[in-house]
Amino acid sequence: MSISEISISELAALAEPTIIDVREVDEYVSGHVPGAINIALSELVGREDECGLGSTVYVICQVGGRSLRACGHLSTIPALNGTTFINVAGGTGMWIVEGHEVTTGDTAS
């Protein structure tokens, strides 16, 4: 199975993308892409039904490894067949390095 990837600059150019941040809660609270929804990779199994948020969902972590694993897992769930999960290469770390806006706290905005 091949997982599609998008760069940080490509993600930043999208108008209101649907993003799931699979980092742990403390990482998410310290700073995340505005609007991202937190479902930690460690909690993903059993919460897959929360991930069918549209036809395309971008999955981000700190660097790109956990989000790649999350995309692989979510792509195998039959109930999510109508959703394409795309890994965000470079993750939140690169988002910050490139100078994009970051939201802190525990709620998506």
N, CA, C and O atoms as a MOPAC input file, in Angstrom:
PM7 MOZYME 1SCF
protein

 N      0.84700 1    -1.18300 1     0.00000 1
 C      0.00000 1     0.00000 1     0.00000 1
 C      0.88700 1     1.24000 1     0.00000 1
 O      1.84700 1     1.32800 1     0.76600 1
 N      0.56500 1     2.17000 1    -0.84400 1
 C      1.31800 1     3.40600 1    -0.94900 1
 C      0.51500 1     4.54000 1    -0.30900 1
 O     -0.66200 1     4.73400 1    -0.61200 1
 N      1.16600 1     5.27200 1     0.56700 1
 C      0.52900 1     6.40400 1     1.23700 1
 C      0.99600 1     7.68800 1     0.56500 1
 O      2.19500 1     7.90100 1     0.37900 1
 N      0.05600 1     8.53100 1     0.20600 1
 C      0.40500 1     9.82400 1    -0.39100 1
 C      0.94300 1    10.75800 1     0.68200 1
 O      0.57100 1    10.66400 1     1.85100 1
 N      1.82600 1    11.66500 1     0.26300 1
 C      2.37900 1    12.65900 1     1.17600 1
 C      2.20900 1    14.04900 1     0.59100 1
 O      2.09200 1    14.22900 1    -0.62100 1
 N      2.19800 1    15.01400 1     1.48000 1
 C      2.11600 1    16.42000 1     1.10600 1
 C      3.18600 1    17.15400 1     1.90700 1
 O      3.48000 1    16.78500 1     3.04400 1
 N      3.76100 1    18.18600 1     1.31300 1
 C      4.76700 1    18.97600 1     2.02200 1
 C      4.08200 1    20.02400 1     2.89900 1
 O      2.88700 1    20.28700 1     2.75900 1
 N      4.84900 1    20.60500 1     3.78700 1
 C      4.31800 1    21.66600 1     4.64400 1
 C      3.85400 1    22.85300 1     3.81500 1
 O      2.79000 1    23.41200 1     4.08100 1
 N      4.63300 1    23.24500 1     2.81700 1
 C      4.22500 1    24.39300 1     1.99500 1
 C      2.94000 1    24.10000 1     1.23300 1
 O      2.10500 1    24.98900 1     1.06100 1
 N      2.77300 1    22.85000 1     0.77000 1
 C      1.53200 1    22.48300 1     0.08000 1
 C      0.35400 1    22.50700 1     1.06000 1
 O     -0.73100 1    22.97600 1     0.71500 1
 N      0.56700 1    22.00200 1     2.27600 1
 C     -0.49700 1    22.02500 1     3.28200 1
 C     -0.88700 1    23.45900 1     3.62800 1
 O     -2.07100 1    23.77900 1     3.73300 1
 N      0.10800 1    24.31100 1     3.80400 1
 C     -0.15200 1    25.70900 1     4.16600 1
 C     -0.94200 1    26.44700 1     3.08700 1
 O     -1.65300 1    27.40700 1     3.38600 1
 N     -0.82400 1    26.00800 1     1.84600 1
 C     -1.52200 1    26.66400 1     0.73300 1
 C     -2.98900 1    26.23900 1     0.61300 1
 O     -3.75200 1    26.85500 1    -0.13000 1
 N     -3.38400 1    25.19300 1     1.33800 1
 C     -4.76300 1    24.70300 1     1.25300 1
 C     -5.71100 1    25.58100 1     2.07300 1
 O     -5.34100 1    26.09300 1     3.12900 1
 N     -6.91700 1    25.74400 1     1.58200 1
 C     -7.94200 1    26.49300 1     2.30800 1
 C     -8.68500 1    25.53900 1     3.23900 1
 O     -9.39900 1    24.64900 1     2.77700 1
 N     -8.52300 1    25.71900 1     4.52300 1
 C     -9.22400 1    24.94900 1     5.55900 1
 C     -9.11400 1    23.43300 1     5.39400 1
 O    -10.13500 1    22.75400 1     5.28000 1
 N     -7.90200 1    22.89400 1     5.37900 1
 C     -7.76300 1    21.44000 1     5.28400 1
 C     -8.21400 1    20.75700 1     6.57600 1
 O     -8.13600 1    21.34700 1     7.65500 1
 N     -8.67600 1    19.53400 1     6.46400 1
 C     -9.02000 1    18.73500 1     7.63600 1
 C     -7.75300 1    18.01800 1     8.07000 1
 O     -7.17100 1    17.24900 1     7.30500 1
 N     -7.32100 1    18.27800 1     9.32900 1
 C     -6.05000 1    17.75200 1     9.81700 1
 C     -6.25900 1    17.00700 1    11.12900 1
 O     -6.92100 1    17.49900 1    12.04200 1
 N     -5.67800 1    15.80400 1    11.20400 1
 C     -5.62400 1    15.06300 1    12.46000 1
 C     -4.17200 1    15.05900 1    12.91000 1
 O     -3.28000 1    14.65400 1    12.16400 1
 N     -3.94400 1    15.51600 1    14.14200 1
 C     -2.61100 1    15.53000 1    14.74800 1
 C     -2.51600 1    14.29900 1    15.64000 1
 O     -3.25900 1    14.18200 1    16.61500 1
 N     -1.60800 1    13.37700 1    15.31500 1
 C     -1.52100 1    12.12000 1    16.06100 1
 C     -0.44100 1    12.14400 1    17.14800 1
 O     -0.05700 1    11.09500 1    17.66400 1
 N      0.04200 1    13.32600 1    17.49300 1
 C      1.00200 1    13.42500 1    18.59100 1
 C      0.26700 1    13.26500 1    19.92100 1
 O     -0.95800 1    13.36600 1    19.98100 1
 N      1.01800 1    13.02100 1    20.96200 1
 C      0.43000 1    12.89700 1    22.28900 1
 C     -0.13800 1    14.24700 1    22.72200 1
 O      0.25800 1    15.29200 1    22.20500 1
 N     -1.06000 1    14.21500 1    23.66700 1
 C     -1.77300 1    15.42000 1    24.09700 1
 C     -0.81400 1    16.53200 1    24.52100 1
 O     -1.01900 1    17.68700 1    24.14900 1
 N      0.22600 1    16.21000 1    25.28900 1
 C      1.14900 1    17.25600 1    25.75100 1
 C      1.87800 1    17.91800 1    24.58300 1
 O      2.14100 1    19.12000 1    24.62000 1
 N      2.20200 1    17.14900 1    23.55400 1
 C      2.83800 1    17.72000 1    22.36900 1
 C      1.86600 1    18.64200 1    21.63400 1
 O      2.22800 1    19.74200 1    21.21500 1
 N      0.64000 1    18.18000 1    21.48900 1
 C     -0.41100 1    18.94500 1    20.80100 1
 C     -0.67000 1    20.26800 1    21.51700 1
 O     -0.74600 1    21.31900 1    20.88200 1
 N     -0.80400 1    20.21000 1    22.84000 1
 C     -1.10000 1    21.40200 1    23.63500 1
 C      0.02100 1    22.43000 1    23.51500 1
 O     -0.23900 1    23.63300 1    23.53700 1
 N      1.26200 1    21.96700 1    23.38800 1
 C      2.39400 1    22.89600 1    23.31800 1
 C      2.44900 1    23.66500 1    22.00100 1
 O      3.13300 1    24.68600 1    21.91700 1
 N      1.75600 1    23.20400 1    20.98900 1
 C      1.68700 1    23.92600 1    19.72700 1
 C      1.30800 1    23.01600 1    18.58000 1
 O      1.94800 1    21.99100 1    18.34600 1
 N      0.24900 1    23.40200 1    17.85600 1
 C     -0.22700 1    22.59000 1    16.73200 1
 C     -0.70100 1    23.48300 1    15.58900 1
 O     -0.91000 1    24.68500 1    15.75200 1
 N     -0.86200 1    22.85500 1    14.43500 1
 C     -1.38700 1    23.55500 1    13.26600 1
 C     -2.80800 1    24.01100 1    13.60200 1
 O     -3.61000 1    23.21100 1    14.08400 1
 N     -3.13100 1    25.27900 1    13.35700 1
 C     -4.48300 1    25.75900 1    13.66600 1
 C     -5.55600 1    24.88500 1    13.00800 1
 O     -5.48100 1    24.56900 1    11.82100 1
 N     -6.54800 1    24.50800 1    13.80400 1
 C     -7.65800 1    23.70200 1    13.30700 1
 C     -7.44900 1    22.20800 1    13.39600 1
 O     -8.38800 1    21.44200 1    13.17900 1
 N     -6.23300 1    21.77400 1    13.71300 1
 C     -5.96000 1    20.33900 1    13.79300 1
 C     -6.70000 1    19.71000 1    14.97200 1
 O     -6.82900 1    20.30500 1    16.04200 1
 N     -7.17200 1    18.50800 1    14.74500 1
 C     -7.87500 1    17.73000 1    15.77100 1
 C     -6.88800 1    16.70800 1    16.32300 1
 O     -6.19300 1    16.03900 1    15.55800 1
 N     -6.82300 1    16.58500 1    17.64400 1
 C     -5.86400 1    15.66200 1    18.25800 1
 C     -6.49000 1    14.30000 1    18.53000 1
 O     -7.44600 1    14.18000 1    19.29500 1
 N     -5.93700 1    13.28700 1    17.89300 1
 C     -6.22700 1    11.88400 1    18.20500 1
 C     -4.86400 1    11.20900 1    18.22700 1
 O     -4.32800 1    10.83400 1    17.18400 1
 N     -4.31000 1    11.05800 1    19.42300 1
 C     -2.95600 1    10.52300 1    19.56700 1
 C     -2.84700 1     9.13100 1    18.95100 1
 O     -3.78100 1     8.33300 1    19.02700 1
 N     -1.69700 1     8.84900 1    18.34000 1
 C     -1.46800 1     7.53800 1    17.74300 1
 C     -1.68800 1     6.43700 1    18.77600 1
 O     -2.20400 1     5.37000 1    18.44200 1
 N     -1.30500 1     6.68400 1    20.01800 1
 C     -1.46500 1     5.67800 1    21.06900 1
 C     -2.92900 1     5.39200 1    21.39500 1
 O     -3.23600 1     4.39100 1    22.04300 1
 N     -3.82900 1     6.26100 1    20.95100 1
 C     -5.27100 1     6.09100 1    21.18600 1
 C     -6.04700 1     5.81200 1    19.90300 1
 O     -7.27000 1     5.67100 1    19.93100 1
 N     -5.34400 1     5.73200 1    18.79200 1
 C     -6.00900 1     5.64500 1    17.49000 1
 C     -6.85500 1     4.38300 1    17.32800 1
 O     -7.97300 1     4.44100 1    16.81400 1
 N     -6.31800 1     3.24400 1    17.76700 1
 C     -7.08900 1     2.00000 1    17.67800 1
 C     -8.27800 1     2.12800 1    18.62300 1
 O     -8.11500 1     2.34200 1    19.82400 1
 N     -9.45700 1     1.99600 1    18.06700 1
 C    -10.67800 1     2.17900 1    18.83500 1
 C    -11.32800 1     3.53400 1    18.60800 1
 O    -12.48300 1     3.74300 1    18.97700 1
 N    -10.58500 1     4.45600 1    17.99900 1
 C    -11.14000 1     5.78800 1    17.71700 1
 C    -11.19300 1     6.07100 1    16.21700 1
 O    -11.39100 1     7.21200 1    15.79800 1
 N    -11.01600 1     5.02500 1    15.41700 1
 C    -10.99800 1     5.20900 1    13.96800 1
 C    -12.26900 1     5.86400 1    13.44700 1
 O    -12.22700 1     6.61400 1    12.47100 1
 N    -13.40600 1     5.58600 1    14.09300 1
 C    -14.67200 1     6.16300 1    13.63300 1
 C    -14.67600 1     7.68600 1    13.71000 1
 O    -15.50100 1     8.33100 1    13.06200 1
 N    -13.77200 1     8.27000 1    14.48700 1
 C    -13.67700 1     9.73000 1    14.59400 1
 C    -12.85000 1    10.33300 1    13.45400 1
 O    -12.75600 1    11.55500 1    13.33700 1
 N    -12.26000 1     9.49600 1    12.62700 1
 C    -11.31400 1     9.96400 1    11.61600 1
 C    -11.91700 1    10.16000 1    10.22900 1
 O    -11.26400 1    10.74400 1     9.36500 1
 N    -13.12300 1     9.69900 1     9.99200 1
 C    -13.77500 1     9.87800 1     8.70100 1
 C    -14.37500 1    11.26300 1     8.60900 1
 O    -15.59400 1    11.42100 1     8.65600 1
 N    -13.53100 1    12.26100 1     8.48000 1
 C    -13.95100 1    13.66000 1     8.57900 1
 C    -14.14400 1    14.33900 1     7.22900 1
 O    -14.27600 1    15.56100 1     7.16400 1
 N    -14.16200 1    13.57200 1     6.17300 1
 C    -14.32100 1    14.14300 1     4.83800 1
 C    -13.64400 1    13.25300 1     3.82500 1
 O    -13.16600 1    12.17000 1     4.16300 1
 N    -13.59900 1    13.70100 1     2.58600 1
 C    -13.00800 1    12.87000 1     1.53800 1
 C    -11.48800 1    12.82300 1     1.62100 1
 O    -10.87400 1    11.83300 1     1.22500 1
 N    -10.87800 1    13.89500 1     2.13800 1
 C     -9.42700 1    13.94500 1     2.29700 1
 C     -9.08600 1    14.44800 1     3.68900 1
 O     -9.55800 1    15.50100 1     4.11600 1
 N     -8.26100 1    13.68300 1     4.39000 1
 C     -7.82600 1    14.05300 1     5.73200 1
 C     -6.30300 1    14.01800 1     5.74900 1
 O     -5.69200 1    13.03200 1     5.33600 1
 N     -5.69900 1    15.09300 1     6.22600 1
 C     -4.25100 1    15.19500 1     6.33800 1
 C     -3.86000 1    14.78200 1     7.75000 1
 O     -4.47700 1    15.21900 1     8.72100 1
 N     -2.83600 1    13.94000 1     7.86300 1
 C     -2.42200 1    13.41800 1     9.16400 1
 C     -1.00800 1    13.91400 1     9.43700 1
 O     -0.10300 1    13.74300 1     8.62100 1
 N     -0.83800 1    14.53700 1    10.61500 1
 C      0.43600 1    15.16500 1    10.96900 1
 C      0.89500 1    14.69400 1    12.34400 1
 O      0.08000 1    14.36700 1    13.20700 1
 N      2.20800 1    14.66400 1    12.53300 1
 C      2.79200 1    14.39300 1    13.85400 1
 C      3.92500 1    15.40700 1    14.03500 1
 O      3.79900 1    16.54200 1    13.57500 1
 N      5.01000 1    15.03500 1    14.68200 1
 C      6.11300 1    15.97200 1    14.87500 1
 C      7.03600 1    16.03300 1    13.66500 1
 O      7.47200 1    17.11200 1    13.26400 1
 N      7.33600 1    14.86700 1    13.08000 1
 C      8.28400 1    14.80800 1    11.96700 1
 C      7.69400 1    14.11300 1    10.73700 1
 O      8.01400 1    14.48700 1     9.60900 1
 N      6.84500 1    13.11700 1    10.93600 1
 C      6.22900 1    12.41000 1     9.81100 1
 C      6.14800 1    10.91000 1     9.96700 1
 O      5.46700 1    10.25400 1     9.17900 1
 N      6.81600 1    10.34300 1    10.95300 1
 C      6.80700 1     8.89200 1    11.13200 1
 C      5.52300 1     8.34900 1    11.72300 1
 O      4.94800 1     7.39500 1    11.20000 1
 N      5.07100 1     8.95300 1    12.81200 1
 C      3.83200 1     8.48400 1    13.44100 1
 C      2.64000 1     8.72000 1    12.53300 1
 O      1.73900 1     7.88500 1    12.45700 1
 N      2.62900 1     9.84800 1    11.84900 1
 C      1.50700 1    10.13800 1    10.95300 1
 C      1.48700 1     9.16400 1     9.77300 1
 O      0.41400 1     8.79800 1     9.29200 1
 N      2.65100 1     8.74800 1     9.31100 1
 C      2.71100 1     7.76200 1     8.23700 1
 C      2.11500 1     6.43400 1     8.71000 1
 O      1.35300 1     5.79900 1     7.98200 1
 N      2.46400 1     6.01400 1     9.93500 1
 C      1.89100 1     4.78200 1    10.49500 1
 C      0.38300 1     4.92500 1    10.66600 1
 O     -0.36100 1     3.98400 1    10.39300 1
 N     -0.07500 1     6.09400 1    11.11500 1
 C     -1.51200 1     6.32000 1    11.28900 1
 C     -2.23400 1     6.23800 1     9.95100 1
 O     -3.29800 1     5.62600 1     9.86100 1
 N     -1.67300 1     6.84400 1     8.91500 1
 C     -2.28300 1     6.78200 1     7.58000 1
 C     -2.38300 1     5.33700 1     7.11100 1
 O     -3.40700 1     4.92900 1     6.56100 1
 N     -1.33400 1     4.57200 1     7.32400 1
 C     -1.34600 1     3.17000 1     6.92500 1
 C     -2.44200 1     2.39800 1     7.62700 1
 O     -3.15500 1     1.61000 1     7.00500 1
 N     -2.57700 1     2.62500 1     8.92300 1
 C     -3.61400 1     1.93100 1     9.69200 1
 C     -5.01200 1     2.36100 1     9.24100 1
 O     -5.86500 1     1.51800 1     8.96500 1
 N     -5.24100 1     3.66400 1     9.16800 1
 C     -6.57400 1     4.16900 1     8.82000 1
 C     -6.99700 1     3.73900 1     7.42000 1
 O     -8.18400 1     3.55000 1     7.15400 1
 N     -6.03000 1     3.58500 1     6.53300 1
 C     -6.33600 1     3.17100 1     5.15900 1
 C     -6.80400 1     1.72700 1     5.06600 1
 O     -7.30300 1     1.31000 1     4.02100 1
 N     -6.65300 1     0.95600 1     6.13800 1
 C     -7.08900 1    -0.44400 1     6.13400 1
 C     -8.47000 1    -0.63300 1     6.75100 1
 O     -8.98400 1    -1.75100 1     6.76100 1
 N     -9.07600 1     0.42300 1     7.26100 1
 C    -10.35900 1     0.33100 1     7.94200 1
 C    -11.48200 1     0.41400 1     6.90600 1
 O    -11.65300 1     1.45600 1     6.27300 1
 N    -12.25100 1    -0.66800 1     6.72200 1
 C    -13.30700 1    -0.67200 1     5.69700 1
 C    -14.30400 1     0.48300 1     5.82800 1
 O    -14.74700 1     1.02500 1     4.81500 1
 N    -14.65800 1     0.85900 1     7.03000 1
 C    -15.64200 1     1.93300 1     7.21900 1
 C    -15.11600 1     3.28900 1     6.75000 1
 O    -15.89000 1     4.23200 1     6.58700 1
 N    -13.79600 1     3.39200 1     6.53100 1
 C    -13.18900 1     4.66200 1     6.10400 1
 C    -12.78100 1     4.64000 1     4.63300 1
 O    -11.99200 1     5.47800 1     4.19600 1
 N    -13.31500 1     3.68300 1     3.86600 1
 C    -12.94300 1     3.55200 1     2.45600 1
 C    -13.17800 1     4.81000 1     1.63400 1
 O    -12.49700 1     5.01700 1     0.63000 1
 N    -14.11400 1     5.64900 1     2.02900 1
 C    -14.39500 1     6.86900 1     1.27900 1
 C    -13.47600 1     8.02400 1     1.62300 1
 O    -13.62400 1     9.11600 1     1.07500 1
 N    -12.52400 1     7.80000 1     2.52700 1
 C    -11.61800 1     8.85900 1     2.96400 1
 C    -10.19400 1     8.53500 1     2.52800 1
 O     -9.72600 1     7.40700 1     2.68600 1
 N     -9.51300 1     9.53200 1     1.97900 1
 C     -8.10500 1     9.40200 1     1.63500 1
 C     -7.29700 1    10.06900 1     2.73800 1
 O     -7.52200 1    11.23600 1     3.06000 1
 N     -6.36100 1     9.33500 1     3.31300 1
 C     -5.49900 1     9.86500 1     4.36800 1
 C     -4.14000 1    10.18400 1     3.76700 1
 O     -3.50600 1     9.32900 1     3.14900 1
 N     -3.70100 1    11.42400 1     3.95500 1
 C     -2.45400 1    11.89600 1     3.36500 1
 C     -1.48900 1    12.30200 1     4.47500 1
 O     -1.82900 1    13.09900 1     5.35000 1
 N     -0.29200 1    11.74700 1     4.42600 1
 C      0.73300 1    12.05100 1     5.41800 1
 C      1.34300 1    13.43000 1     5.15600 1
 O      1.60100 1    13.80000 1     4.01100 1
 N      1.56900 1    14.18500 1     6.23700 1
 C      2.21800 1    15.49200 1     6.12700 1
 C      3.70800 1    15.30000 1     6.42000 1
 O      4.10900 1    15.13600 1     7.57200 1
 N      4.51100 1    15.32300 1     5.36900 1
 C      5.95800 1    15.14600 1     5.50700 1
 C      6.56600 1    16.34900 1     6.22100 1
 O      6.25300 1    17.49800 1     5.90800 1
 N      7.43100 1    16.06900 1     7.17600 1
 C      8.08100 1    17.15300 1     7.92400 1
 C      7.36900 1    17.49800 1     9.21200 1
 O      7.98500 1    18.00600 1    10.14800 1
 N      6.08100 1    17.22700 1     9.26900 1
 C      5.30100 1    17.37700 1    10.48700 1
 C      5.24400 1    18.78000 1    11.07600 1
 O      5.58800 1    19.77300 1    10.43400 1
 N      4.79700 1    18.81600 1    12.31800 1
 C      4.62200 1    20.08700 1    13.02400 1
 C      5.96100 1    20.79300 1    13.21700 1
 O      6.02800 1    22.02200 1    13.20800 1
 N      7.02300 1    20.01200 1    13.39100 1
 C      8.35000 1    20.61900 1    13.53300 1
 C      8.69900 1    21.48300 1    12.34200 1
 O      9.17500 1    22.60700 1    12.50700 1
 N      8.46800 1    20.97100 1    11.13800 1
 C      8.76500 1    21.73700 1     9.92100 1
 C      7.77000 1    22.88500 1     9.74400 1
 O      8.13300 1    23.94700 1     9.23900 1
 N      6.51700 1    22.67700 1    10.15700 1
 C      5.51100 1    23.74300 1    10.11500 1
 C      6.02400 1    24.95800 1    10.89500 1
 O      5.92000 1    26.09500 1    10.43600 1
 N      6.57600 1    24.69600 1    12.07800 1
 C      7.09900 1    25.76500 1    12.93300 1
 C      8.35300 1    26.38000 1    12.31400 1
 O      8.48800 1    27.60300 1    12.28000 1
 N      9.27500 1    25.53900 1    11.82100 1
 C     10.50600 1    26.03200 1    11.20900 1
 C     10.19100 1    26.95900 1    10.03700 1
 O     10.87000 1    27.96700 1     9.84000 1
 N      9.16900 1    26.62200 1     9.26500 1
 C      8.80300 1    27.45600 1     8.10700 1
 C      8.05300 1    28.72600 1     8.50600 1
 O      7.72000 1    29.54200 1     7.64700 1
 N      7.78400 1    28.89900 1     9.80900 1
 C      7.20900 1    30.15300 1    10.29900 1
 C      5.70100 1    30.26900 1    10.21000 1
 O      5.16600 1    31.37800 1    10.23600 1
 N      5.01200 1    29.15800 1    10.10500 1
 C      3.55400 1    29.20500 1    10.03100 1
 C      2.94600 1    29.38400 1    11.42200 1
 O      3.57900 1    29.08100 1    12.43400 1
 N      1.72700 1    29.87500 1    11.45400 1
 C      1.00600 1    30.10100 1    12.70700 1
 C      0.81900 1    28.79500 1    13.47700 1
 O      0.59100 1    27.73700 1    12.89000 1
 N      0.92100 1    28.89100 1    14.79900 1
 C      0.73800 1    27.74600 1    15.67700 1
 C     -0.29200 1    28.12000 1    16.73900 1
 O     -0.30000 1    29.23900 1    17.25000 1
 N     -1.16000 1    27.16200 1    17.06000 1
 C     -2.13300 1    27.34000 1    18.12600 1
 C     -1.67300 1    26.53000 1    19.33500 1
 O     -1.22700 1    25.39200 1    19.19100 1
 N     -1.78200 1    27.11400 1    20.51900 1
 C     -1.46100 1    26.36100 1    21.73600 1
 C     -2.74100 1    26.10800 1    22.50400 1
 O     -3.75000 1    26.77700 1    22.28300 1
 N     -2.70000 1    25.14100 1    23.40500 1
 C     -3.88600 1    24.78300 1    24.17800 1
 C     -4.45400 1    23.48300 1    23.69100 1
 O     -3.94100 1    22.87400 1    22.75200 1
 N     -5.53600 1    23.05400 1    24.34400 1
 C     -6.05200 1    21.70800 1    24.07500 1
 C     -7.25800 1    21.65200 1    23.17300 1
 O     -7.90600 1    20.60800 1    23.09300 1
 N     -7.58900 1    22.73100 1    22.49000 1
 C     -8.73200 1    22.68100 1    21.59400 1
 C     -8.32200 1    23.08300 1    20.18300 1
 O     -7.46000 1    23.93900 1    19.98600 1
 N     -8.95200 1    22.45200 1    19.22100 1
 C     -8.72100 1    22.84300 1    17.82600 1
 C     -9.41500 1    24.16200 1    17.58900 1
 O    -10.49100 1    24.42100 1    18.12800 1
 N     -8.79200 1    24.99200 1    16.78000 1
 C     -9.43000 1    26.28000 1    16.48200 1
 C     -9.37700 1    26.57800 1    15.00800 1
 O     -9.86500 1    27.62100 1    14.57200 1

